[in-house]
């Protein structure tokens, strides 16, 4: 799984008509086409407005709902992709391309498998 994070402040101030935003969209479209053709892209989705996020945590009295994602975070989860790659290194290479092109933070995390990471 490849979750991608973006700056929380930038989310609210994005100019959808800017050349920078259009270049990011073009990059993601080209990458999606490439990974679909190679069979590596299983699913990708952008996420909704962070202000609509609710976080549920356990407290002594049971589950407690709070507004927003992690309140102290400067970044918000913006999107995710499910990849089916031949290796962890291949997934890291794809994530590095996203970071290089977009500048956001990207994680690579296996789904399922051995909890200790021994795939």
N, C-alpha and C positions, 0 to 999 in steps of 0.2 A: 504494500500500500504506500502511496506517495502523497501524504498530506502536504499542502503548501500554505504557508502563512504570509500575511502581508501586514504592513504597518497600519495600525488602527486609525491613526489620524488621516493617512492617505486614502483610506476607504471612503471617508466622508467627503473628501475634496477632489475626487477623481473627475477629470474633464474627459468625458467619453469621446469628444470630437478631436482631442489632441493627437498629434502625430505619434507621440510616445505610446498612448493607449492603443492606437490603431496598429502600431508595430507589435505590441504585445499580443494583440488578438491574432495578427498574421502569424506570429511565431507559434502560438498554441494551435492554430489551425493546421499549419504545416507539420508540426510535431505529431498531432493527432492522426493526420493522413499517413505519415510515415509509420507510426506504431500500429495503426490498424492494418496497413499492408503487410507488416512483418508478423502480425498475429500477436504482438505483445500487449496491445491495449485491450483490456477487458471492459473497463468502465471509467468514465471521468465525469465529474460534475462540479460546477461552481456552487458555492453555498450562498444562502440568502443573507440579508442585512444582519450584521452582528448585533444590532440593538434588539433584535427579536430573539436572541439566544437566551436560554434559561439554563442555569446550572443547578443540578440537584445533588445535594450532599447529605450524608447521614450525620445526624446529631444525636444526642442522648434521647431526644424526644421523637426520633424518627426522621424521615426525609424532610429536608428543608430546601425550598426553591429560592434561588436568588437571580436577579437580573444579570444579563450579559454573560459573556464567557468568563474567563479568569480575570477578576476585577483588577489585579495588579499588573496584568500583561499589557505590553505595548503593541503586541502583534495579535492578530485574530486569524483563525483558520478560514481561509478563503476558498479552498477547493481541495479535491482529492482525486486521485487516479488509482485504479487497480491495474497493476501490470503483471504479466505472466512472462518473466524473463528466464533465460537459460541459466543465469547466475546472479548472485548478489552484486558482483562487480558490474554487470550490465545495467542493473537497476540504478546503481550509484552513478554510472556514466550518464544515464538519461536525466537523473536529478541534477547533476552538475551542469548539463546543458540548460536546464530551466533556470537555475540560479545565475548562470552566466548571462543569459538573455534577458531575464526579468529582474533579477536582483533580490527576489524574495527568498525566504527561508523554506527549504524543502527537506522533509524527512524521508527516509526509506525504512520501512518496517515490514518484516515478514508477516503474513497472515497464516495462522495455524502452524502446523509443524511442531517441532520439539520446542518446549517452552524455554529451554536453555540456549536456543539458537543453533543447535546442531542439526542442520537440515540434512 
